[in-house]
Amino acid sequence: MATTLCHILCQSTPMPTPTILLQPTETHHSLTIAPPPVGISLRGRIQIPGDKSISHRALMLGAIAQGETQIQGLLLGEDPRSTADCFRAMGATISELNTDRVTVQGIGLGNLQEPKDVLNTGNSGTTTRLMLGLLASQAGCFFTVTGDASIRSRPMNRVIQPLQQMGAQIWHRAGGLAPLAVQGQALKPIHYHSPIASAQVKSCILLAGLLTEGKTTVTEPSLSRDHSERMLRAFGANITVDPETCSASVTGGALLHGQSVIVPGDISSAAFWLVAGAIVPGSDLVIENVGINPTRTGILEALAAMGADITLENQRDAAGEPVADLHVRHSPLKACTIAGDLIPRLIDEIPILAVAATVAEGTTLIQDAAELRVKESDRLAVMATQLNQMGAKVCERPDGLEIMGGTPLIGAEVDSFTDHRIAMSLAIAALIATGPTTIHRAEAAAVSYPGFIETLKENCQV
């Protein structure tokens, strides 16, 4: 687990300290955050968990490559654990995920074994969708796949349909819902024109194309994150990318070989601290070793448009991924419009951007983000209702949010709806609210940031 060295300090001494109290119940945990009347500030250097998207892909490609893959900086969250468990069940040897250095002994492309039980992907949509491409192309094996209640309600047709165009045999509940049954077989290459910019859809099809004869191509309406393309190339896949047409292609038949992978810090996790540093008066934070892949830096562009004081320091390259330390200081924010091609590059950060918008001068518009309705929760509806519970002025739109900034937040009882990004976004909102805020089902944060709640407790109570 990454150690966070963030110190949350009161603004005068001596002073009352904020209360951070985690309260377990029979089934869930509630998190209560009560800043002192004098307010708080955030100062220090933060080390964030490894990138979740890259962690998933490193485990998967290591499992289907020949030889050993060493992964440094792996996210030790629940979602990567689901990926590791699934691939162990199919024959790969993966060391226990109790340290950020993980070893994977691959079984070679095309050698996944038929599991003896159902593959359970937990809460991980990335595991479910990406893995389907590999299962569908694994000739002669039968697989069943399910997940938690959230996964069983999320649409899988977006990957099932292109896989069926390749000849896949997949059975599912009405509407393309899990549980799923897959009969692996030889597939044919296609050129798929995706109606949405989705790295999960693109990656699923490219992974299926690894075992096809010929070239499999995915063209998107705009560029989505490209971690799969970068890592596939590093493992030895025959992959080409055309940024002008937003296309990526893989030619089947190449052998994959184990690699040494360094996972940078997850910019989606850094986003919570970036917004906290920007909106909590007196704050000055450095978030270290953050991946700044250009397909993921929409959060930096959006915050820059809002006037946030963020600088990139110590820019460098780590195993094919650009990284930097992000320095954020408190500054006044102004409203902006977040829409269009920017959305795929910050889709996971919109909940925390909504929190930033509550303090920005003017009205912030978030558009073209209907994809958020089919995440771990309906993030548009949930963020609107929960922030309004705290006194914000948020209007829900079919594809986004309209947020009138400048209304002070007040403490309230809110709910994460078991969505990790909602839980952490509401926790940051609580830091600037007057009075205590209680977040129900706050344990959801562990899905992508296992130390988040502990960090708040350790650094805010003393």
SEGU-117116 format. One record per residue (C-alpha): x, y, z. Coordinates in steps of 0.1 Angstrom, whole numbers, plus 5000, padded with zeros to 4 digits. Layout:
N
XYZ/...
% end
This chain:
462
500050005000/501450344991/502250575020/500750915018/502751185034/500051455033/499751665064/496451835069/497152135092/494852375109/495452735101/496452875135/498052725166/496952615191/493752505174/491052235173/491651945150/489351805124/487451485132/487751185108/485850895122/485250565104/482250385118/481650015109/478049875107/476849525101/477349555063/479049885055/481150165069/480350535074/482950805073/482351125093/484451435085/484051745107/486552025100/487152265129/485552615127/488852775119/489252565088/492052345075/494852355050/496652075032/500452085029/502951825021/504051564995/501751274985/502550944970/499450794954/498650434944/499550294911/497550354880/494550114880/494250094842/497850014837/497849764867/494949564850/496749554817/500149454832/498549154850/496649044819/499449074794/501848914819/499548624823/499248554785/502948624777/505748374777/508148394806/508148614837/506748964841/507849184870/505449464879/506549744902/504049994917/500949784911/497749914926/496849694955/493149764952/490149534949/489849564912/493349444903/492849164929/489849054908/491949044877/494748844894/492248594907/490648544873/493848474856/495148244883/491948044878/493048014841/496547884847/498748184853/500948204884/500748544900/502348624933/500248754962/499149114959/500549214993/503349424980/503549674951/506149434934/504349154918/505648864897/503648694869/504648364853/502848374820/501348074802/501748204766/499248344742/496448104734/497047884764/494448004789/492947704807/489247644812/488547734848/486847494871/484447754885/482848084875/485248374869/484248654893/485349004883/484049164915/483349534909/485749574880/484349674846/487849684832/488449314841/485149204827/485249384794/488949344785/488948974796/486048894773/488248954743/490748694754/488048444765/486148464732/489248394712/490448104734/489347814712/488047504729/487447644763/484147744780/483948024805/481348174827/481748534840/479948734867/480649014892/478949204919/475549374917/477049674899/478749454873/475549254868/473749584860/476349744836/475949714798/478249454782/476649484747/479249744738/481949464737/479649164731/478349304698/481849364681/483049034694/480048864679/480949034646/484248854649/482348524653/482348504691/479748284709/478548474740/475348424760/474048684784/470948804802/468549044784/470249374776/473749224774/473949184812/476148944832/476348664841/477948574808/478848244792/481548234765/482547944742/485948024730/486747974693/488848104664/487748454655/487948654623/489549004621/487249304616/487449684613/485149804640/483950164640/483050224677/480150464683/481850574715/485450664726/486050384751/489450234760/487649934774/485849864741/489049924720/491149714743/488749424743/488749404705/492549444702/493049164728/490648944708/492649024677/495848884692/494748534682/493148614649/494648564615/495048914599/494549274610/491949374635/491249754637/489249974660/488350334650/486850574676/485150904672/487851054694/490950924711/490550724743/493350634767/496050434750/497650224777/496749904759/498450004727/501650114746/501849794767/500949564738/503749704718/506149664747/505249294751/505849234714/502449264698/502349374661/500349694667/499950024648/498250344657/496950624635/496150924657/494751124628/491950874623/491750764660/492450414649/494450124664/495249794647/496749464658/497949184635/497448844651/500148574656/502848764673/504448614704/504248814737/507248804760/507348894797/508449244806/509449464835/506649704840/506750024862/503250144870/503150524876/500850684901/497150704890/496151054878/492550954886/493650914923/495751234921/492651424909/491151414944/494251584959/494551824930/491051944936/491451944974/494652154970/492952394947/489752454968/490952435004/492352775014/496052785023/496852455007/500152364990/500652004979/503051804957/501651474943/504651264933/505151034903/501851084886/501250934851/500651214826/499851014795/498251264771/495151054768/494551094806/495451464812/492051604807/491751674844/494851904842/493352094812/489952134829/491452254862/493752494842/490652634825/489152694859/492252884870/493852624893/497452684902/499052354891/502652314878/504352004864/507751934880/510451674874/508951544841/510351214830/509550884813/509050554832/508750234811/507050404782/504750624802/505350994809/505351094846/505751414866/505251554901/502151774903/502352084924/499052244934/498352554954/495052704965/493652964941/490353114932/488452914906/486153024878/483552834859/484052674826/482452424801/483752064800/482651884769/483451724736/486751544730/487951634765/485351404781/487051064772/490351204787/488751284821/485651064823/486650914857/487451254871/484151424865/482751354900/485651534917/485551814891/481851864901/483151934936/485552194923/482752354903/480752414935/483352674946/484052824912/482753164903/479953134878/478152834863/480052524852/478552304824/479551944820/478251804787/478651484765/479151274796/476151034794/478750754798/478750834835/475250684839/476550334833/479550334856/479650184891/476750404898/474750664878/477450924886/475551214872/472451144892/474351054924/476751354924/473751594917/471651454946/474551424971/476051764964/472651924966/472251745000/475251955011/473752284999/475252304964/473152414934/473552124909/471152064880/471251724864/471151714826/470651404803/474351404794/475951614822/475551864850/475052234855/476752354886/476252704900/479352784920/479853004950/477252854974/478952745006/478652375014/477152245046/477751915064/475051645057/474451275055/475351155020/475950815004/478550674980/476150424964/479150184967/480950384941/484650454949/484950784931/481750914946/483050824981/486251004977/484751304959/482251354988/485151325013/486951614996/483751814995/483351755033/486751935039/485252265029/481752215044/480552385075/479652115101/480151735100/479451525069/478751155072/479450945041/477650615041/479250305024/482650495024/484550165022/483950174985/487050394982/489250084986/488349974950/490950214935/492650384965/493050134994/494650395018/492350685011/490250675042/493150575064/495050875051/492351115060/492050955095/495850955102/496451305089/493351485101/492951375137/496251475152/
% end
